[in-house]
Amino acid sequence: MPRLQRAVRDRRANWEQSLATLRAAKAAGARVTKTSLMLGCGESADEVVEAMREIRAAGALAAWVQCTPRRATAHDMRI
């Protein structure tokens, strides 16, 4: 999620850069492009849905992973 990325991602990476990489891979002929979302970090259901739409629009598939206590504080997320 763009709003939460600074708390859990390397500062050199950002949401738009990730989407651009997925688009570039697809444009270069990749048969399958995929990525993952870290959930449970305080995102809203609307943010998850919007992120999935943006990933799909980039031509990719997405899976989710739960954040870990070592990496970030996990919050309850029910959709």
Backbone as numpy.savetxt, mean C-alpha at the origin, in Angstrom:
# Nx Ny Nz CAx CAy CAz Cx Cy Cz
-1.05 3.54 2.89 -1.89 4.71 2.89 -0.99 5.95 2.89
-1.25 6.85 2.01 -0.42 8.05 1.95 -0.33 8.80 3.29
-1.45 8.90 4.01 -1.46 9.65 5.27 -0.53 9.05 6.32
-0.36 7.75 6.32 0.39 7.08 7.38 1.79 6.64 6.98
2.17 6.85 5.74 3.42 6.26 5.26 4.65 6.75 6.01
4.71 7.98 6.43 5.90 8.48 7.12 6.18 7.72 8.42
5.11 7.21 9.03 5.28 6.50 10.31 5.83 5.09 10.12
5.64 4.49 8.94 6.01 3.09 8.77 6.94 2.78 7.61
7.20 3.74 6.74 8.04 3.49 5.56 9.35 4.25 5.63
10.29 3.78 4.87 11.55 4.48 4.69 11.24 5.86 4.08
11.87 6.88 4.58 11.58 8.24 4.12 11.91 8.47 2.65
12.72 7.62 2.07 13.08 7.77 0.66 11.98 7.28 -0.28
10.99 6.58 0.24 9.90 6.04 -0.58 8.62 6.83 -0.32
7.74 6.83 -1.30 6.43 7.46 -1.09 5.38 6.75 -1.94
4.13 7.06 -1.66 2.99 6.40 -2.29 3.00 6.56 -3.81
3.18 7.78 -4.29 3.17 8.02 -5.73 4.31 7.29 -6.43
5.46 7.23 -5.78 6.61 6.51 -6.34 6.27 5.02 -6.48
5.61 4.47 -5.50 5.22 3.05 -5.55 4.23 2.80 -6.68
3.23 3.66 -6.82 2.27 3.50 -7.91 2.96 3.65 -9.27
3.88 4.60 -9.39 4.60 4.79 -10.64 5.43 3.56 -11.00
6.02 2.92 -10.00 6.80 1.70 -10.23 5.91 0.58 -10.73
4.72 0.44 -10.16 3.78 -0.57 -10.61 3.34 -0.31 -12.05
3.05 0.95 -12.36 2.66 1.32 -13.73 3.78 1.04 -14.72
5.01 1.38 -14.34 6.16 1.17 -15.22 6.39 -0.31 -15.48
6.24 -1.14 -14.47 6.42 -2.58 -14.64 5.37 -3.13 -15.60
4.15 -2.67 -15.44 3.07 -3.13 -16.32 3.32 -2.66 -17.75
3.74 -1.41 -17.91 4.01 -0.86 -19.24 5.19 -1.57 -19.91
6.12 -2.08 -19.10 7.29 -2.78 -19.65 6.95 -4.22 -20.05
5.71 -4.64 -19.79 5.29 -5.96 -20.22 5.17 -7.00 -19.14
5.27 -6.61 -17.88 5.11 -7.58 -16.80 3.71 -8.19 -16.87
3.65 -9.50 -16.85 2.34 -10.16 -16.91 1.55 -9.96 -15.63
2.24 -9.98 -14.50 1.60 -9.79 -13.21 2.42 -8.78 -12.41
1.74 -7.80 -11.86 2.38 -6.89 -10.91 1.59 -6.97 -9.62
2.30 -6.97 -8.51 1.62 -7.08 -7.23 2.35 -6.26 -6.18
1.63 -5.94 -5.14 2.17 -5.16 -4.04 1.45 -5.57 -2.78
1.80 -4.96 -1.67 1.12 -5.26 -0.41 0.83 -3.97 0.34
-0.17 -4.03 1.18 -0.54 -2.92 2.05 -0.36 -3.36 3.49
0.23 -2.52 4.30 0.33 -2.81 5.72 -0.91 -2.20 6.40
-1.73 -3.07 6.99 -2.95 -2.61 7.65 -2.84 -2.78 9.16
-3.66 -2.03 9.86 -3.67 -2.09 11.32 -2.83 -0.99 11.93
-2.58 0.06 11.15 -1.74 1.18 11.62 -2.56 2.44 11.87
-3.88 2.30 11.90 -4.74 3.45 12.16 -5.47 3.98 10.94
-5.43 3.24 9.84 -6.11 3.68 8.62 -7.62 3.47 8.74
-8.36 4.23 7.97 -9.82 4.07 7.95 -10.21 3.10 6.84
-11.42 2.61 6.90 -11.93 1.72 5.86 -11.92 2.43 4.51
-12.29 3.71 4.50 -12.29 4.47 3.25 -10.88 4.59 2.66
-9.88 4.75 3.51 -8.50 4.82 3.03 -8.06 3.51 2.39
-8.48 2.41 2.99 -8.12 1.09 2.45 -8.76 0.91 1.07
-10.04 1.23 0.96 -10.75 1.08 -0.31 -10.11 1.97 -1.37
-9.81 3.21 -1.04 -9.18 4.11 -2.01 -7.80 3.61 -2.44
-7.02 3.12 -1.50 -5.70 2.59 -1.83 -5.82 1.40 -2.77
-6.77 0.51 -2.51 -6.98 -0.65 -3.37 -7.41 -0.21 -4.77
-8.23 0.82 -4.85 -8.64 1.34 -6.17 -7.43 1.88 -6.93
-6.59 2.63 -6.24 -5.42 3.21 -6.90 -4.45 2.12 -7.37
-4.29 1.10 -6.55 -3.41 -0.01 -6.93 -3.98 -0.74 -8.13
-5.27 -0.98 -8.12 -5.91 -1.66 -9.25 -5.82 -0.81 -10.52
-5.99 0.50 -10.39 -5.88 1.40 -11.54 -4.47 1.37 -12.12
-3.48 1.07 -11.28 -2.10 0.96 -11.74 -1.84 -0.39 -12.40
-2.87 -1.25 -12.43 -2.75 -2.54 -13.08 -2.15 -3.63 -12.21
-2.23 -3.45 -10.91 -1.60 -4.41 -10.00 -2.63 -5.10 -9.11
-2.19 -6.19 -8.52 -2.95 -6.90 -7.50 -2.38 -6.50 -6.16
-3.19 -6.55 -5.11 -2.70 -6.17 -3.79 -3.09 -7.21 -2.75
-2.23 -7.38 -1.79 -2.50 -8.20 -0.62 -2.25 -7.32 0.60
-2.70 -7.75 1.75 -2.44 -6.94 2.93 -1.65 -7.74 3.93
-0.86 -7.03 4.72 -0.11 -7.61 5.82 -0.38 -6.78 7.06
-0.39 -7.41 8.19 -0.62 -6.68 9.45 0.70 -6.13 9.95
0.68 -4.89 10.42 1.92 -4.34 10.96 2.28 -5.09 12.25
3.55 -5.13 12.55 4.02 -5.86 13.72 4.46 -4.89 14.81
4.41 -5.29 16.07 4.84 -4.41 17.15 6.28 -3.92 16.98
7.12 -4.73 16.36 8.51 -4.31 16.15 8.61 -3.14 15.16
7.73 -3.13 14.19 7.77 -2.12 13.12 6.90 -0.91 13.43
5.70 -1.14 13.94 4.76 -0.06 14.23 3.70 -0.57 15.19
3.05 0.34 15.86 1.99 -0.04 16.78 0.78 -0.51 15.99
0.30 -1.70 16.30 -0.86 -2.24 15.62 -2.14 -1.73 16.29
-3.11 -1.34 15.48 -4.40 -0.88 15.93 -5.47 -1.84 15.43
-6.58 -1.89 16.12 -7.68 -2.74 15.68 -8.27 -2.18 14.39
-8.51 -3.03 13.40 -9.09 -2.59 12.13 -10.15 -3.56 11.72
-11.38 -3.13 11.74 -12.48 -3.97 11.30 -13.22 -3.25 10.19
-13.40 -3.94 9.09 -14.13 -3.35 7.95 -15.43 -4.10 7.79
